[in-house]
Amino acid sequence: MKRMKRRYLALQLEMDGVPSEKEFMDAVWGSVSGLYGEVGASLTSLALISFDVSCKVVVIRTSLETLDFLRTSLACITSVAGKVACVHVLAVSGTIKALFNGFNV
C-alpha cells in the first residue's frame, strides 16, 4: 500500500473583517467543487490545520497529486462570507515543521 504524500500551504487572506473557520473553508470547498466538481474536490483530501485570526494566516493540508487543483481554486476565490476577499499562497511544504521554520506563522 502506497503512503499518501501531503503538502501544507500557508495562505494569507486579504479582506475586510475576519471570517470564521467554517466560512473560509466553505469558500475554499465551493471554489474547488465549482472548478473540478464533487469528485475533484473529494480527491484533494483538504483539511484545515491552523487559522490565525490576528494576522489572517491559514494553514491547510492537501494531497500532493491535487496541489495544482487547489492552487488554481484558491486563485479563483473572490469572496468569503459575502465580502470581497483574495487569497495568496505564502509557502508550500511537505511537513508542518518545515513550513513553520521557513515562514513565521
C-alpha positions in Angstrom: 0.0 0.0 0.0 1.3 3.4 -1.0 1.7 6.2 1.5 -0.3 9.3 0.7 2.0 12.3 0.2 0.7 15.5 1.6 1.5 19.2 1.2 0.9 22.0 3.6 0.1 25.5 2.3 0.4 28.8 4.3 -2.2 31.2 3.0 -2.7 35.0 3.5 -6.3 36.1 3.5 -6.9 39.7 2.4 -10.4 41.1 3.2 -12.2 43.5 5.5 -13.1 41.8 8.7 -12.3 38.2 9.8 -14.4 35.3 8.7 -14.9 32.2 10.8 -13.0 29.0 10.0 -16.2 27.5 8.6 -16.9 30.4 6.3 -13.3 30.3 5.0 -13.4 26.6 4.4 -16.8 26.8 2.7 -15.3 29.3 0.3 -12.4 27.0 -0.5 -14.6 23.9 -0.9 -17.0 26.0 -3.1 -14.2 27.1 -5.3 -12.7 23.6 -5.7 -16.1 21.9 -6.4 -17.1 24.7 -8.8 -14.0 24.1 -10.9 -13.4 20.4 -10.6 -16.8 19.0 -9.4 -17.5 16.9 -6.4 -15.2 14.1 -7.5 -12.3 16.5 -7.9 -13.0 18.1 -4.6 -13.0 14.7 -2.8 -9.6 13.9 -4.3 -8.0 16.9 -2.6 -8.2 15.4 1.0 -8.5 19.1 2.1 -8.1 19.8 5.8 -7.7 23.0 7.9 -4.7 22.8 10.1 -4.4 26.4 11.6 -6.4 29.6 11.4 -4.7 32.7 12.9 -7.3 35.4 13.3 -4.9 38.2 14.2 -2.8 38.2 11.0 -5.3 36.3 8.8 -2.9 33.4 8.0 -4.3 30.0 7.3 -2.6 26.6 7.1 -4.3 23.9 5.1 -3.3 20.4 4.0 -3.9 18.7 0.7 -2.6 15.7 -1.2 0.4 16.1 -3.5 -1.5 15.0 -6.6 -4.1 17.7 -6.2 -1.8 20.6 -5.2 -2.2 22.3 -8.6 -6.0 21.9 -8.4 -6.1 23.6 -5.0 -3.8 26.4 -6.0 -5.9 27.2 -9.0 -9.1 27.1 -6.9 -7.6 29.4 -4.3 -6.7 31.9 -7.0 -10.4 31.9 -8.1 -11.8 32.9 -4.7 -13.3 36.4 -4.9 -15.5 36.4 -1.8 -15.6 34.9 1.6 -18.8 35.1 3.7 -20.3 37.6 1.2 -17.3 40.0 1.5 -14.7 40.7 -1.2 -11.6 38.7 -0.5 -8.3 37.5 -2.0 -6.2 34.5 -1.0 -2.4 34.4 -1.5 -0.2 31.3 -1.2 2.7 32.3 1.0 4.5 29.0 1.2 4.2 25.3 0.4 5.9 22.5 2.3 5.9 18.7 2.7 5.9 19.0 6.5 4.3 21.4 9.0 7.6 21.7 10.8 9.4 22.9 7.7 6.5 25.2 6.9 6.7 26.9 10.3 10.5 27.1 10.2 10.6 28.6 6.7 7.7 31.0 7.4 6.7 32.6 10.7 3.1 31.7 11.1 
